[in-house]
Amino acid sequence: MRKEDNTKRLFILDTNVLMHDPAALFRFQEHDIFLPMVVLE
């Protein structure tokens, strides 16, 4: 049985993630996301 991990994680999103699903920003509820400046340009 796997123990539940409640630690926050950092996800780095690339351009293709946002192109495939623009709402992906809101799907990482309790975790942190990082968007490189290149993705925003």
PDB file with SEQRES, HELIX, SHEET and CRYST1 records, atoms N, CA, C and O in Angstrom:
SEQRES   1 A   41  MET ARG LYS GLU ASP ASN THR LYS ARG LEU PHE ILE LEU          
SEQRES   2 A   41  ASP THR ASN VAL LEU MET HIS ASP PRO ALA ALA LEU PHE          
SEQRES   3 A   41  ARG PHE GLN GLU HIS ASP ILE PHE LEU PRO MET VAL VAL          
SEQRES   4 A   41  LEU GLU                                                      
HELIX    1 AA1 THR A   15  HIS A   20  1                                   6    
HELIX    2 AA2 PRO A   22  PHE A   26  5                                   5    
HELIX    3 AA3 MET A   37  LEU A   40  1                                   4    
SHEET    1 AA1 2 LEU A  10  ILE A  12  0                                        
SHEET    2 AA1 2 ASP A  32  PHE A  34  1                                        
CRYST1    1.000    1.000    1.000  90.00  90.00  90.00 P 1           1          
ATOM      1  N   MET A   1       0.850  -1.174   0.000  1.00  0.00           N  
ATOM      2  CA  MET A   1       0.000   0.000   0.000  1.00  0.00           C  
ATOM      3  C   MET A   1       0.898   1.240   0.000  1.00  0.00           C  
ATOM      4  O   MET A   1       1.894   1.299   0.721  1.00  0.00           O  
ATOM      5  N   ARG A   2       0.538   2.206  -0.802  1.00  0.00           N  
ATOM      6  CA  ARG A   2       1.327   3.428  -0.924  1.00  0.00           C  
ATOM      7  C   ARG A   2       0.866   4.471   0.096  1.00  0.00           C  
ATOM      8  O   ARG A   2      -0.329   4.724   0.247  1.00  0.00           O  
ATOM      9  N   LYS A   3       1.808   5.054   0.775  1.00  0.00           N  
ATOM     10  CA  LYS A   3       1.512   6.090   1.760  1.00  0.00           C  
ATOM     11  C   LYS A   3       1.195   7.398   1.030  1.00  0.00           C  
ATOM     12  O   LYS A   3       1.878   7.763   0.074  1.00  0.00           O  
ATOM     13  N   GLU A   4       0.160   8.095   1.485  1.00  0.00           N  
ATOM     14  CA  GLU A   4      -0.237   9.353   0.847  1.00  0.00           C  
ATOM     15  C   GLU A   4       0.814  10.423   1.104  1.00  0.00           C  
ATOM     16  O   GLU A   4       1.284  10.593   2.229  1.00  0.00           O  
ATOM     17  N   ASP A   5       1.173  11.137   0.052  1.00  0.00           N  
ATOM     18  CA  ASP A   5       2.193  12.181   0.131  1.00  0.00           C  
ATOM     19  C   ASP A   5       1.505  13.542   0.052  1.00  0.00           C  
ATOM     20  O   ASP A   5       0.939  13.887  -0.985  1.00  0.00           O  
ATOM     21  N   ASN A   6       1.547  14.314   1.129  1.00  0.00           N  
ATOM     22  CA  ASN A   6       0.864  15.607   1.173  1.00  0.00           C  
ATOM     23  C   ASN A   6       1.792  16.784   0.927  1.00  0.00           C  
ATOM     24  O   ASN A   6       1.411  17.926   1.186  1.00  0.00           O  
ATOM     25  N   THR A   7       2.999  16.539   0.436  1.00  0.00           N  
ATOM     26  CA  THR A   7       3.933  17.635   0.212  1.00  0.00           C  
ATOM     27  C   THR A   7       3.581  18.386  -1.064  1.00  0.00           C  
ATOM     28  O   THR A   7       3.083  17.808  -2.030  1.00  0.00           O  
ATOM     29  N   LYS A   8       3.850  19.676  -1.045  1.00  0.00           N  
ATOM     30  CA  LYS A   8       3.647  20.490  -2.242  1.00  0.00           C  
ATOM     31  C   LYS A   8       4.713  20.155  -3.261  1.00  0.00           C  
ATOM     32  O   LYS A   8       5.862  19.887  -2.908  1.00  0.00           O  
ATOM     33  N   ARG A   9       4.334  20.169  -4.511  1.00  0.00           N  
ATOM     34  CA  ARG A   9       5.289  19.906  -5.584  1.00  0.00           C  
ATOM     35  C   ARG A   9       5.307  21.090  -6.531  1.00  0.00           C  
ATOM     36  O   ARG A   9       4.335  21.838  -6.637  1.00  0.00           O  
ATOM     37  N   LEU A  10       6.412  21.244  -7.208  1.00  0.00           N  
ATOM     38  CA  LEU A  10       6.571  22.312  -8.186  1.00  0.00           C  
ATOM     39  C   LEU A  10       6.538  21.691  -9.574  1.00  0.00           C  
ATOM     40  O   LEU A  10       7.350  20.823  -9.893  1.00  0.00           O  
ATOM     41  N   PHE A  11       5.597  22.139 -10.397  1.00  0.00           N  
ATOM     42  CA  PHE A  11       5.480  21.664 -11.768  1.00  0.00           C  
ATOM     43  C   PHE A  11       5.895  22.789 -12.705  1.00  0.00           C  
ATOM     44  O   PHE A  11       5.443  23.925 -12.563  1.00  0.00           O  
ATOM     45  N   ILE A  12       6.752  22.470 -13.655  1.00  0.00           N  
ATOM     46  CA  ILE A  12       7.194  23.435 -14.662  1.00  0.00           C  
ATOM     47  C   ILE A  12       6.411  23.142 -15.933  1.00  0.00           C  
ATOM     48  O   ILE A  12       6.533  22.062 -16.512  1.00  0.00           O  
ATOM     49  N   LEU A  13       5.603  24.112 -16.364  1.00  0.00           N  
ATOM     50  CA  LEU A  13       4.765  23.913 -17.544  1.00  0.00           C  
ATOM     51  C   LEU A  13       5.448  24.464 -18.783  1.00  0.00           C  
ATOM     52  O   LEU A  13       6.049  25.539 -18.760  1.00  0.00           O  
ATOM     53  N   ASP A  14       5.344  23.713 -19.849  1.00  0.00           N  
ATOM     54  CA  ASP A  14       5.914  24.098 -21.130  1.00  0.00           C  
ATOM     55  C   ASP A  14       4.789  24.605 -22.036  1.00  0.00           C  
ATOM     56  O   ASP A  14       3.609  24.456 -21.717  1.00  0.00           O  
ATOM     57  N   THR A  15       5.161  25.193 -23.146  1.00  0.00           N  
ATOM     58  CA  THR A  15       4.200  25.757 -24.088  1.00  0.00           C  
ATOM     59  C   THR A  15       3.178  24.727 -24.549  1.00  0.00           C  
ATOM     60  O   THR A  15       1.989  25.034 -24.636  1.00  0.00           O  
ATOM     61  N   ASN A  16       3.622  23.516 -24.843  1.00  0.00           N  
ATOM     62  CA  ASN A  16       2.704  22.507 -25.378  1.00  0.00           C  
ATOM     63  C   ASN A  16       1.601  22.131 -24.388  1.00  0.00           C  
ATOM     64  O   ASN A  16       0.513  21.736 -24.808  1.00  0.00           O  
ATOM     65  N   VAL A  17       1.856  22.245 -23.094  1.00  0.00           N  
ATOM     66  CA  VAL A  17       0.821  21.955 -22.091  1.00  0.00           C  
ATOM     67  C   VAL A  17      -0.310  22.967 -22.213  1.00  0.00           C  
ATOM     68  O   VAL A  17      -1.482  22.590 -22.217  1.00  0.00           O  
ATOM     69  N   LEU A  18       0.028  24.230 -22.312  1.00  0.00           N  
ATOM     70  CA  LEU A  18      -1.000  25.273 -22.399  1.00  0.00           C  
ATOM     71  C   LEU A  18      -1.692  25.283 -23.758  1.00  0.00           C  
ATOM     72  O   LEU A  18      -2.863  25.654 -23.848  1.00  0.00           O  
ATOM     73  N   MET A  19      -1.001  24.888 -24.801  1.00  0.00           N  
ATOM     74  CA  MET A  19      -1.638  24.806 -26.122  1.00  0.00           C  
ATOM     75  C   MET A  19      -2.646  23.658 -26.150  1.00  0.00           C  
ATOM     76  O   MET A  19      -3.715  23.782 -26.749  1.00  0.00           O  
ATOM     77  N   HIS A  20      -2.312  22.560 -25.514  1.00  0.00           N  
ATOM     78  CA  HIS A  20      -3.201  21.399 -25.480  1.00  0.00           C  
ATOM     79  C   HIS A  20      -4.395  21.636 -24.556  1.00  0.00           C  
ATOM     80  O   HIS A  20      -5.516  21.242 -24.878  1.00  0.00           O  
ATOM     81  N   ASP A  21      -4.162  22.274 -23.420  1.00  0.00           N  
ATOM     82  CA  ASP A  21      -5.222  22.517 -22.437  1.00  0.00           C  
ATOM     83  C   ASP A  21      -4.986  23.858 -21.755  1.00  0.00           C  
ATOM     84  O   ASP A  21      -4.259  23.924 -20.764  1.00  0.00           O  
ATOM     85  N   PRO A  22      -5.589  24.929 -22.271  1.00  0.00           N  
ATOM     86  CA  PRO A  22      -5.384  26.260 -21.687  1.00  0.00           C  
ATOM     87  C   PRO A  22      -5.819  26.361 -20.216  1.00  0.00           C  
ATOM     88  O   PRO A  22      -5.341  27.236 -19.494  1.00  0.00           O  
ATOM     89  N   ALA A  23      -6.697  25.498 -19.778  1.00  0.00           N  
ATOM     90  CA  ALA A  23      -7.159  25.520 -18.387  1.00  0.00           C  
ATOM     91  C   ALA A  23      -6.233  24.734 -17.462  1.00  0.00           C  
ATOM     92  O   ALA A  23      -6.533  24.580 -16.278  1.00  0.00           O  
ATOM     93  N   ALA A  24      -5.123  24.240 -17.979  1.00  0.00           N  
ATOM     94  CA  ALA A  24      -4.194  23.431 -17.176  1.00  0.00           C  
ATOM     95  C   ALA A  24      -3.666  24.199 -15.969  1.00  0.00           C  
ATOM     96  O   ALA A  24      -3.314  23.593 -14.956  1.00  0.00           O  
ATOM     97  N   LEU A  25      -3.609  25.511 -16.065  1.00  0.00           N  
ATOM     98  CA  LEU A  25      -3.125  26.322 -14.943  1.00  0.00           C  
ATOM     99  C   LEU A  25      -3.946  26.096 -13.675  1.00  0.00           C  
ATOM    100  O   LEU A  25      -3.436  26.222 -12.562  1.00  0.00           O  
ATOM    101  N   PHE A  26      -5.211  25.763 -13.856  1.00  0.00           N  
ATOM    102  CA  PHE A  26      -6.116  25.632 -12.714  1.00  0.00           C  
ATOM    103  C   PHE A  26      -6.253  24.193 -12.231  1.00  0.00           C  
ATOM    104  O   PHE A  26      -7.032  23.931 -11.315  1.00  0.00           O  
ATOM    105  N   ARG A  27      -5.528  23.266 -12.813  1.00  0.00           N  
ATOM    106  CA  ARG A  27      -5.655  21.845 -12.465  1.00  0.00           C  
ATOM    107  C   ARG A  27      -4.609  21.375 -11.450  1.00  0.00           C  
ATOM    108  O   ARG A  27      -4.568  20.192 -11.111  1.00  0.00           O  
ATOM    109  N   PHE A  28      -3.781  22.272 -10.973  1.00  0.00           N  
ATOM    110  CA  PHE A  28      -2.729  21.916 -10.017  1.00  0.00           C  
ATOM    111  C   PHE A  28      -3.050  22.517  -8.660  1.00  0.00           C  
ATOM    112  O   PHE A  28      -2.213  23.197  -8.065  1.00  0.00           O  
ATOM    113  N   GLN A  29      -4.232  22.277  -8.177  1.00  0.00           N  
ATOM    114  CA  GLN A  29      -4.824  22.932  -7.017  1.00  0.00           C  
ATOM    115  C   GLN A  29      -3.860  23.235  -5.872  1.00  0.00           C  
ATOM    116  O   GLN A  29      -3.576  24.404  -5.609  1.00  0.00           O  
ATOM    117  N   GLU A  30      -3.362  22.234  -5.201  1.00  0.00           N  
ATOM    118  CA  GLU A  30      -2.541  22.483  -4.012  1.00  0.00           C  
ATOM    119  C   GLU A  30      -1.057  22.572  -4.313  1.00  0.00           C  
ATOM    120  O   GLU A  30      -0.253  22.775  -3.403  1.00  0.00           O  
ATOM    121  N   HIS A  31      -0.685  22.423  -5.568  1.00  0.00           N  
ATOM    122  CA  HIS A  31       0.727  22.447  -5.939  1.00  0.00           C  
ATOM    123  C   HIS A  31       1.100  23.791  -6.559  1.00  0.00           C  
ATOM    124  O   HIS A  31       0.230  24.573  -6.943  1.00  0.00           O  
ATOM    125  N   ASP A  32       2.384  24.044  -6.649  1.00  0.00           N  
ATOM    126  CA  ASP A  32       2.888  25.268  -7.268  1.00  0.00           C  
ATOM    127  C   ASP A  32       3.236  24.988  -8.722  1.00  0.00           C  
ATOM    128  O   ASP A  32       3.652  23.884  -9.072  1.00  0.00           O  
ATOM    129  N   ILE A  33       3.061  26.006  -9.565  1.00  0.00           N  
ATOM    130  CA  ILE A  33       3.461  25.869 -10.964  1.00  0.00           C  
ATOM    131  C   ILE A  33       4.443  26.979 -11.306  1.00  0.00           C  
ATOM    132  O   ILE A  33       4.412  28.062 -10.722  1.00  0.00           O  
ATOM    133  N   PHE A  34       5.297  26.691 -12.247  1.00  0.00           N  
ATOM    134  CA  PHE A  34       6.287  27.648 -12.720  1.00  0.00           C  
ATOM    135  C   PHE A  34       6.132  27.757 -14.223  1.00  0.00           C  
ATOM    136  O   PHE A  34       6.140  26.749 -14.930  1.00  0.00           O  
ATOM    137  N   LEU A  35       5.990  28.987 -14.714  1.00  0.00           N  
ATOM    138  CA  LEU A  35       5.910  29.242 -16.152  1.00  0.00           C  
ATOM    139  C   LEU A  35       7.139  30.033 -16.569  1.00  0.00           C  
ATOM    140  O   LEU A  35       7.286  31.189 -16.173  1.00  0.00           O  
ATOM    141  N   PRO A  36       8.021  29.437 -17.355  1.00  0.00           N  
ATOM    142  CA  PRO A  36       9.182  30.183 -17.841  1.00  0.00           C  
ATOM    143  C   PRO A  36       8.730  31.362 -18.709  1.00  0.00           C  
ATOM    144  O   PRO A  36       7.688  31.289 -19.360  1.00  0.00           O  
ATOM    145  N   MET A  37       9.489  32.417 -18.719  1.00  0.00           N  
ATOM    146  CA  MET A  37       9.140  33.612 -19.486  1.00  0.00           C  
ATOM    147  C   MET A  37       8.928  33.289 -20.966  1.00  0.00           C  
ATOM    148  O   MET A  37       8.087  33.910 -21.615  1.00  0.00           O  
ATOM    149  N   VAL A  38       9.666  32.344 -21.499  1.00  0.00           N  
ATOM    150  CA  VAL A  38       9.535  31.955 -22.911  1.00  0.00           C  
ATOM    151  C   VAL A  38       8.123  31.452 -23.202  1.00  0.00           C  
ATOM    152  O   VAL A  38       7.600  31.678 -24.292  1.00  0.00           O  
ATOM    153  N   VAL A  39       7.509  30.778 -22.245  1.00  0.00           N  
ATOM    154  CA  VAL A  39       6.157  30.257 -22.431  1.00  0.00           C  
ATOM    155  C   VAL A  39       5.158  31.402 -22.529  1.00  0.00           C  
ATOM    156  O   VAL A  39       4.183  31.313 -23.276  1.00  0.00           O  
ATOM    157  N   LEU A  40       5.389  32.463 -21.791  1.00  0.00           N  
ATOM    158  CA  LEU A  40       4.459  33.591 -21.769  1.00  0.00           C  
ATOM    159  C   LEU A  40       4.600  34.515 -22.970  1.00  0.00           C  
ATOM    160  O   LEU A  40       3.685  35.283 -23.269  1.00  0.00           O  
ATOM    161  N   GLU A  41       5.723  34.452 -23.654  1.00  0.00           N  
ATOM    162  CA  GLU A  41       5.951  35.370 -24.777  1.00  0.00           C  
ATOM    163  C   GLU A  41       5.223  34.957 -26.019  1.00  0.00           C  
ATOM    164  O   GLU A  41       5.319  35.632 -27.044  1.00  0.00           O  
TER     165      GLU A  41                                                      
END                                                                             
